[in-house]
Each structure stands twice: as structure tokens, then as C-alpha cells.
Amino acid sequence: MNVFVCAVLAFSLQLLPSFTVFAKESKPKIPIILPDWADQSTPLLGNEPVYIVPRIQTRLKRFLKNRANPVAAVMLVSVKTGEVLAMVQGDDPSNWGGHHNTNLHPNFPAASLFKTVVAAATLETMDFDSLEKDTLDGGCARVSPKGHWMRNDIKGRKFRINLRRAYGSSCNGFFARLAINEIGLGPILNMAEKFGWADKPVDADFTIPVSPMSAPNPKTSSAHQVGEFAAGFGYVGLSVAHASWQMLAIANAGYAKPLKLFQNSDDDAYPGPIPHIQLFSKETADELLSIMDATVLGGTASSSFRRRGFRKIRSQIGGKTGTLTGYYPKGVTTWFAGVYPLEKPEVVVASVVVLKDLWHVKASGLAAEAVKAYLDDKKSANLAKSKQKKTLKN
């Protein structure tokens, strides 16, 4: 398995030990450990109200604690408003050398979540039907230096797949071939910049460290190096907050929307959000949503959503998984970033879980629990409103 080597010191920022409200030209920094909001109807951070839903937050904290409290993080964000409904982490970052709340740690290897960038670049620059039956051959071939994955029309090869199936099954050879034989490195790097890499900060009302990326040199890199980069094996870092922002743009027809944690973030005390910018076309966003269900229905996250309690949502949710060995923190990094529901999206979810010798949950299972917690809280709120209406009528 390829490993993610992090050049992290240049991207590490030491957080203040307590929450501080900064001047208008800066943004608040999130403390490394958030308060316990279990008994608060209106959760506060530094005396400022936040959009966190305590019941969801507490449930997810308990979920991780009951599963050995691994290095993990999950965020749940409203599609319509960008409001952060949950921001939960597992193990204390100080135990593994982290300098930020785990949701803000920018050096988790992006792994196959980067395939979403390649898919978006393909859809944006080519007349490419993601559902066409036999798009490329090679299937899920390993991206080896010998280059077998680049060959066309090999005698006896019958395995040809489309973008939807390749995305859901995270087929490395398919995405490497897209980069080399179809779109080239340039459009991928341009799309990566739109997705928040290339030293571009993610728009939010709190500080999010920049996710690092070391891209192949177009003049000196081999086809194998470019192919590995497109397949998700490049030196690309990503935080859960950044992944949430990316999914938020896909769910909003390609428009970037700021993440909002503080209820007064539009007031004079905080920097206002930048105008919404369209990162890619609505057609591309719609195509991405249309292929995300393959990950859950028969792809790399299917086992998590077949489990009892999650089966009712598996036909409505979609996303992308990623798995790659990382060194900061050490272990196998697993990802899930997705949208619920795919039709008329309400929330986006992004989660990361680092697996060590023994593991109790992967990122896709944590994301499934987050969406289930959201739906249960929504159901409880609707029942409370219904009872209130009946009481007023009586």
C-alpha cells in the first residue's frame, strides 16, 4: 500500500489554549477540545452562540467513545445554510501530536476523495457520459510503474466500466487512465484549486488551516506519477472541515458556500462571508450527485450501510470513500464524504477514522451514524412541534 508522507511543520498552527474573539480582519480559532454541550439548549463557544445541535453532538461523542475512541472526526453541515450542526472528534489530538481540533487537522491523506476532483474535471471539460455502459477498459487495474493499466484493447480483456461504477468501486486504474489518456494533468490541477487546494483557504466564519498539496511537475513527472496522483496516491492533505466544504459546493449546484459555526457570524464582530462563487457548473454537480449512490449501493461503503439501522437511508445517501496509510497520525486513514439525500439535499457529512491494530468502526460507519442522528433529531423536533400545536388548539 502506498504511504502518505506529510511535510506538515509548515502547515501547523499552534492554537490558543482558550477560545478568543478576534478583530474583524481575523476569524475565531476553534479550541483543540470543544466544550461539552450535552445539557445546553443554546450551546456557546466563548460566550458566542453556535449552531451545534447538542443531541446530535452528544450522540456522536458517545458513539465514538463506545468504539474505543479512535483518532476520528465527523462534521454534519446544513446544505441550505452552511450551518455546522455537529463537529465531533474522538481521541484527544494531544495524544497523537495534533495541534488542532481533529476536524481541522489538514494532513490526513486525501486518498481516493481526490477522485472526486478528477471526476469533476472530466465532466467539466469533456463530453463524458458518466452512465454510459462501456466507457474505458482496464477496470480497477493497479497503477503499476510498468504501465499495464494504460493499454487499450488487450486481447481477452472484457472488463470495461463507466465512471459511475469506477467511482463507486474506487477503481484506481480507471482514474489514472482518465488523467493520462483523456483529460491531462492541467484540468485536474485547475479543478483541485477550485476544490480548495493550492494554498486557498476554505471560506468559513472560523479559521481552517490550509490543506497541503504537492502536485506532479507537468514537465518532469512520468505517466505513472501522474496516474498515481489522479488515483488518490499523491501527496495531498485534507481536513474534515475542508471535505465538508467540498461536499457543500456539490450539493449547492457547484456554488461555494461558507461554513457557519457562529450564529452571529453575519454581525459586525465577525468577518462577513464572501459572495458565493460558482466553482463548476450545475450540470457537473448534478452528474457528481448521480454517481455517488454507487459507493453506497454496491461500492466501497456498501457494507456499512447494509447494517441494521442504516438500511433505510442507503438508497438516499451517496458519497465517496478513501483509504490510505498516513503517518500524522500513524495508521490507516479511512474517509467518507457525502450528501443526504441525493434528491433535494439537506445535509452533507464528512468523517475520518484512523485504524490501528484493532478497529471498531470505519469512517463510512461513523458518517452513517451521523446522518441517522440527524434524522432522529429531526423526527423528535417534528413530534415536539406537533404536540405544541395540539396543545395550542386545546
N, C-alpha and C positions, 0 to 999 in steps of 0.2 A: 504493500500500500504506500502511495506517495505520502510525504510528510509536509506539513506546513511549517516553514521556518520563519519566525517573526523577527523583523527588525523593529522592535517595539519601543525602545527607550525614547526615540524622538517623538513618539506619539502619546507618551504617558504624561498625564497631568495630575498633580497631587491635589486631591480635594480638600477643602477646608473641613475641620472636624465637626462643624455645626452649620446648619443652613443659614445663609446670609442673603439678604436682598441687595442687589447691586444697582448701580445707577442705570439710567435709561439706555446708555450706549452699550451696556453689557446685559447678560442674561443670568438668571439664578443657576447655581450649580447644585445638582442633586447630591445629597449626602450618600456616603457609601452604604449606610444602612438606613432604610426608611422607618418611620415610626410605626407602631402597632395601632392600626385604626379600627380594631375589632369592635370597640364599644362607642365609636363616634358616628353620629348621624351625619355630621358635616366634618369630614376629615380635613385637618390642617397640616401644612408644612411651613414651618417658620411663621406661624400666625396667619398664613395665607390659605384660603380655602382651595382645595384641589378637586378635580373631577373623579378621583378614585372612588369606586363603589366598594365600601368596606366588606360586604358579604362575599363578593367575588374575590377580593384580595385575601381575606382570611381563609376562604376555602382552598385557594391555590397554595397558600403557605402551608396549610395542613396537609394537602396532597403531597407536596414535596417532602415534608418532614416525615410522613409515614412511609416514604420510599428512600430512606437513608439520607435524605437531604443532600443530594449531589450538587456539584457545580452546575447550576442551571439558572435560567431566566426566562420569563414569559411576559409579553405585553399584549393587551387587548385594547383596540382603539376603535372609536366610532367612525364609520365611513362618512357620514353626513357632516360631522363637525370637526373631526380630528381630535376629539377629547380622549384622553388616556383614561380608560376605565379600570385598568389593572396594570401594575408594574411590580412583579414579584421575582425574588431571587431565592436560590437555595443556599448553599454553603456560603459563609461569610467570606467575601473576597480577600480579606487579610490572611486567610488560611492558605490561599494558593498564590499570593503575591499580587493580587489585583489592587489597582489604585482608584477604581470607580465602582459604583453600583454595577452589578454584573450585567444589567440591561444596557449599560453604556460602554462596556468593555469592547474596544474596536478591533481587537486582534484575534477573535475567533476566526478560523479559516472559513471563508465564504463557501468553499466546496461547491457542490452542484447547484446551490442557489444562484451561482453565476450563469447557469444555463438559461435562466430567465432573461438575462441581458442578451445572450446570443439569440434566443428565440425572438425577442423584441426587435433586435437589429435585422434579423432575417425578414420578419413580417413587415417592417417599416421600409425596407429598401428593395424588396423583391416581390414579384407576383407569385407568392408562395402559398399554396392551399394547405393549411395545417391538417386538414382532414382527408386529403387526397390519399387513396389507398396505398400506392407504392411509390413513395417519394424518392427515397435513397436506399441503396443496398448497403450491406456492411453491418446493419443492425447494431448490436451492442458490443462490437469488437473492442478489444483492449487497445488503447492508444500506445502502441509499442514503437520504439525507435526504428524498427525495420520497415514500418510504413505499410504493413498489410492492410490496415484499415482504410487506406486511401484508394485501393484498387477498385476498378469498376468491372462488372461483367465477368467475374471469376467463374469458370466452368464448375457447375454443380452447386453454386451458391443460390439459394432460393429465398433467403431471408431478407425481405425488403419491408420497410416500415415507414409510417408517416410521422410528422412532427408530434402529433398528439401522443402517439404510443411511445415515441422516443423520450418525450418529456416526462410522461408518467412513470416510465421504467428507468429514467435517468441514464440513457444509453450514451456512453462516452464516445464511442466511435462515430455515432451519428453527428454529434455536435462538433467534433473535431473535423469531420468531413465538410460540414457546413462552412466552417471557418476557412478551410483551405481551398475547397473546390467551388464554393458558391458565393460567399459574400466578402471574404477577405478580412484582414485584421482591422483596417481603418474604421469601418462602420461599427465594429464591436467596441472599439475604444471610444468612439463618439457616443455610443449608447451608454457605455459604462459611466461616462462623465455625466450624462443626463440622470443616471440612476444614483448619483451622489458620490462617485469616486473622483479621482484627480484633484484631491485637496479641496473639494467643495463641501462646505458644511451643510448638514441637514437642517431644514428650516423647522424650528420649534421654539416654544417660549421658555426653554431651558437649554443649558449647554450640552451638546452632544459631541464628543470627541470625533475627529475626522477618521474615517476608515482608510487604512493604508492600501495601496495597490502598486505593485511593481510589474509593469506591463512588458511584454516582449518587445525587443527592438525590431521594427519592421525591416531594417537593413541587414541585421546580423543574425536574427533568430532563424532556426531551422523550422521546417514544416512540423516536425514532431513537437517542438517547444510551443508553437502557436496552437497546435491541435490540443495539447495538454491544457493550455491556458483556457481555451474555449470550453473544454470539457469540465472545468472546475478544479484543476490541479495547479493553478498558478498561485503566485504569492499575493493573495487578495484577502484583506481582513474585512470583518463585518461585525457590527453590533446588533443586538436585538432591536434597539430603537431605530437604527438605520434600516433594517429589514422591514420593520413595521411601516416606516415612511414609504418605502418602495411599493409595498402591497397597497398602501393607501392611494398612491397615484394610479395604480392599475384599476382599483375599484372605483375611482373617480374619473373614468374615461380618459386617462392619460394626464390629468392635471395634478400637479404637485399641490398638496395641502399641508399646512403646518401642523405639527403635533402640538396639542394644547393640554398641559397638565394643570395650569393655574386658572381658576375661574375669573380672575381679574386681569388676565394677560392682555386684554384689549385696552386697559386703562393706561393713564399716563405714566404710571410707575414702572411699566414694562415695555420693552420694545415691541412695536406692533408687527404682526405677520406681514411678510412680503406679499405682493399681489400673486394670485395663483398663476403659475406658468405651465403651459402645456408641454410636457416632456416628449410625448409621442401621440400619434393620432388616436382618435376614439376607436377606429377600426382595429388598430393594433391592440389596444386594451381589450376590446371585445374578443379578439382571437385568443389572447392570452387566457382570459377567463374561460373560454370554451375548451381549452386543452387541460386546464388544471384539475378537472374531475378525474382524469386518467390516473393521477397519482394516488387517489383515494380508492377508486373503484377496483383497480386491478394492478396498481403500480406499487411503488416503494413504501407507501403509507397504508396499504390496504389492510394489513394485519392489525394495526392499531384501531382502525375504525370498524372492524368486524366484531370487536369486543362488546360485551353486554353493556348497555348504557349509551353506546356511541352509534349503534346501528341506525337509529332514526335520523341522524344527521349526515350519514356517509353519502347519501345521494344528493345532498345540497351543498356540501363543502368541497373546496378544491384548494390546491396549493402546490408547493414544491418542497422536496426533502433534500438533505445534503448530509454526507458522511465523509469525514476525513480526519486523519490523525493530526493533532496540534500539539504544540509544546508550551503554550502560555494561555491557559493552563494545560498541563500534560494530560493526554488521554484521547480517546476517540470522540471527536465532536460530532454530534448529531443535530440536525436542523429540521424545522418545519416552519414555513411561512405561507399563509394562505388567506382566503376570503370566505366569509359566510354571510348569507347564502350566495351562491354564484348568480342567481337571478335576484336582482334588486338587493345588492349587498348592504348589510347592516354593520358588520364589524370585520376588522382584519386582525389576524393573530400571528405573532412570530414567537418562536421558542427555540431555545438551545439547551441541550443537556450533554455534559461530558461524561463518557463512560470510562470506568477504570476496570479493575479486576472483576468486580461484581457489579451488575447493573440491575436496577429495579424499574426503570422507565426510560423510554427514549423521547426525543423532542416531539414526535408526532403524537404520542400518548399524552404528553403534557398539554399540547395545543388542543387536543380533543376535549380534555377535561376543562380547559379554559372556555371553550365555546359552550360546553354543556352547562358550566356555571353561569354563563351569561344568559342562556335560555331559561334556566331555572329561576334566576333572579328576575328576569322579565316576566315570567309566569306569576311569580309571587307579587310583583308590583301590580300587575293587571288584576289579580284577585283582590288586592287591597283596595284598588280604585273602585272595583265593582261593589265591594262591601260598603265603601264610603257613600257611593251613590244611593244604594238601597237604604242606608241609614238616613240620608238627607230626605229621601222621598217619604219615609215613615215619619 
